[in-house]
Amino acid sequence: MAKRGVSEGSRDGGGTVPKTATTAAKKAAPAKKTAPAKKAAPVESAASARKATPAKKPTAAKKTAPAKKATPTDDAAPLKRPKPPQSHTALVRQARRINRELADVYPYAHPELDFENPFQLLVATVLSAQTTDLRVNQTTPALFSRYPTPEDLAAANPEEVEELIRPTGFFRAKTRSIMGLSAALRDDFGGEVPGRLQDLVKLPGVGRKTAFVVLGNAFGVPGITVDTHFGRLVRRWKWTEETDPDKVEAAVGALFPKSDWTMLSHRVIFHGRRICHARKPACGACPIAPLCPSYGEGETDPDKARKLLKYEMGGMPGQRLNPPPDYPGKAAPPLGAAG
């Protein structure tokens, strides 16, 4: 019996001891496989947590970056564009300083319509509506040669007058106006242009703007001429926000002594035609840029701005065929001539 047990133990590889070792090994094997799995799970979750945290920080940095860049631009804006005056006294000072600067820039400022007497100036001013002074100056020589007096123009053939003034546009309506005012001058004023505002505005086609042009330049009576250039510039300079010409006239007139009104009108209109244009002001070439609260609305690059200058400021002919002796530019060419 003892031998049989020994032989059976020999076949098992050494009795009961090998069985115990084998069992322990089987139990240890699963423990080694599951232990790393349990430990790996927290490592992976921690790693993903660490990766998720830095991902939020760059996002916050990108959001704050534009705010830092915008701050210097906002702070620099007032340096480029002066704030408009806040009080009436400050407004008066700013307006009068601009007028003085314009007087230095345009000492030769003048009405840009050719005329030899009040009648010619009156007719030319009526014709200048919705066109340039240059086109009027090119048209009136033939008109005044044919009809030199109010009596002559009042008795003219309307179709002939229409043909003569056709280049100025709206020639039928303008023919009615200039023939009507000529008849009124003949019938009511002895063929003479009156020198009073209340009389001038009664004439056909004559409003306050036209009347002040005639009074200021033919009779020496101060007046403010509110045309499109004048209205545009005084609003850019913050002298007024009004758009109605009569209200603009009143607002600007309150900023200056009456004796300055006529020449102020010439200077502002000169500046509007030459530098401070409607669509693209030449801000970079403007001599009063430091005083302008609207600086930057136009071209600020000096070289590009200089290319926008017109008439004598840009080396080109002016609007008058017969400019005053002190005019520094070239005379305009006659109608149909090259130049």
Sequence and secondary structure as in RCSB ss.txt:
>XXXX:A:sequence
MAKRGVSEGSRDGGGTVPKTATTAAKKAAPAKKTAPAKKAAPVESAASARKATPAKKPTAAKKTAPAKKATPTDD
AAPLKRPKPPQSHTALVRQARRINRELADVYPYAHPELDFENPFQLLVATVLSAQTTDLRVNQTTPALFSRYPTP
EDLAAANPEEVEELIRPTGFFRAKTRSIMGLSAALRDDFGGEVPGRLQDLVKLPGVGRKTAFVVLGNAFGVPGIT
VDTHFGRLVRRWKWTEETDPDKVEAAVGALFPKSDWTMLSHRVIFHGRRICHARKPACGACPIAPLCPSYGEGET
DPDKARKLLKYEMGGMPGQRLNPPPDYPGKAAPPLGAAG
>XXXX:A:secstr
 HHHHHHHHHHTTSTHHHHHHHHHHHHHHHHHHHHHHHHHHHHHHHHHHHHHHHHHHHHHHHHHHHHHHHHHHHH
HHHHHS     SHHHHHHHHHHHHHHHHHH TT    S  SSHHHHHHHHHHTTTS HHHHHHHHHHHHHH  SH
HHHHTS HHHHHHHHGGGS HHHHHHHHHHHHHHHHHHSTTS  SSHHHHTTSTT  HHHHHHHHHHHS      
  HHHHHHHHHTTS    SHHHHHHHHHTTS GGGHHHHHHHHHHHHHHTS SSS  GGG TTGGG TTTTSS  
 HHHHHTT  GGGGT B S SS  TT  SB    TT   
